[in-house]
């Protein structure tokens, strides 16, 4: 399974699969720097939907990552991967995405 998923993700990054297949693979995650890292690091332990339903500030995303490492046995991220993950989450899954939906964080 992991090898098949790695091949699909590699194909998505290389343009080797259709746009519809890419959207299905990444669960509708917007294309952007850090998407692959978020999908890989977060989605390897739990459904990516758990991440996508959030609307957290960067500082809370940082706390979530720290908790995943300290309490859920996630491997610590290298500095460049951590920056990409946090930049992506802040841009696409920050509190602004919840505006007008009656949710507050």
PLY file of the C-alpha trace (Angstrom):
ply
format ascii 1.0
element vertex 105
property float x
property float y
property float z
element edge 104
property int vertex1
property int vertex2
end_header
0.00 0.00 0.00
2.71 2.49 0.95
4.62 1.89 -2.28
1.44 2.34 -4.33
0.60 5.55 -2.50
4.15 6.81 -2.96
3.85 6.17 -6.68
0.55 8.03 -6.94
1.89 10.98 -4.96
5.03 11.01 -7.09
2.85 10.92 -10.21
0.79 13.81 -8.90
3.86 15.90 -8.25
5.32 15.06 -11.68
2.07 15.76 -13.53
1.68 12.05 -14.35
-1.96 11.78 -13.24
-5.06 13.70 -14.21
-6.33 16.69 -12.26
-9.37 14.69 -11.10
-7.11 11.87 -9.85
-4.91 14.42 -8.09
-7.90 16.03 -6.35
-9.15 12.62 -5.26
-5.70 11.62 -4.00
-5.21 14.78 -1.94
-8.80 14.98 -0.71
-9.37 18.36 -2.31
-6.36 19.98 -0.63
-5.35 23.14 -2.52
-2.17 22.83 -4.54
0.69 24.74 -2.98
4.08 24.40 -1.35
3.70 22.16 1.68
0.69 20.17 0.46
2.75 17.02 -0.05
4.36 17.39 3.39
1.03 17.95 5.16
-0.52 15.02 3.31
2.45 12.76 4.09
3.20 13.69 7.69
-0.37 14.17 8.89
-2.14 11.67 6.69
0.26 8.85 7.51
-1.20 8.54 11.03
-4.84 9.60 10.66
-7.36 10.68 8.08
-6.37 13.87 6.34
-9.99 14.95 6.85
-9.17 15.47 10.53
-6.68 18.15 9.49
-8.85 19.67 6.78
-11.79 20.38 9.09
-9.68 22.59 11.34
-9.22 26.34 11.24
-6.36 27.01 13.63
-3.87 29.84 14.03
-0.24 29.17 13.24
0.64 29.10 16.94
-2.04 26.49 17.63
-0.86 24.42 14.63
2.63 24.58 16.19
1.20 23.26 19.46
-0.59 20.47 17.59
2.66 19.42 15.91
4.48 19.47 19.25
1.73 17.32 20.78
1.89 14.86 17.89
5.62 14.44 18.53
5.46 14.29 22.33
2.29 12.26 22.78
1.56 10.45 19.51
5.08 9.24 18.60
5.32 11.31 15.43
8.91 11.79 14.34
10.10 15.38 14.79
10.07 17.31 11.51
13.20 18.80 10.00
13.16 22.59 10.14
12.41 23.00 6.40
9.57 20.44 6.52
8.15 22.04 9.66
8.16 25.46 7.98
6.43 24.09 4.86
3.78 22.31 6.94
3.08 25.35 9.11
3.08 27.76 6.13
0.60 25.54 4.26
-1.67 25.00 7.25
-1.66 28.70 8.10
-2.46 29.70 4.51
-5.16 27.14 3.72
-6.41 25.89 7.10
-6.20 28.93 9.35
-9.02 30.70 11.17
-9.99 32.71 8.06
-11.40 29.57 6.45
-14.03 29.39 9.22
-15.24 32.97 8.79
-18.98 33.04 8.35
-19.43 29.41 9.35
-20.34 30.13 12.97
-17.16 28.53 14.35
-14.56 30.23 16.49
-11.12 29.16 17.64
0 1
1 2
2 3
3 4
4 5
5 6
6 7
7 8
8 9
9 10
10 11
11 12
12 13
13 14
14 15
15 16
16 17
17 18
18 19
19 20
20 21
21 22
22 23
23 24
24 25
25 26
26 27
27 28
28 29
29 30
30 31
31 32
32 33
33 34
34 35
35 36
36 37
37 38
38 39
39 40
40 41
41 42
42 43
43 44
44 45
45 46
46 47
47 48
48 49
49 50
50 51
51 52
52 53
53 54
54 55
55 56
56 57
57 58
58 59
59 60
60 61
61 62
62 63
63 64
64 65
65 66
66 67
67 68
68 69
69 70
70 71
71 72
72 73
73 74
74 75
75 76
76 77
77 78
78 79
79 80
80 81
81 82
82 83
83 84
84 85
85 86
86 87
87 88
88 89
89 90
90 91
91 92
92 93
93 94
94 95
95 96
96 97
97 98
98 99
99 100
100 101
101 102
102 103
103 104
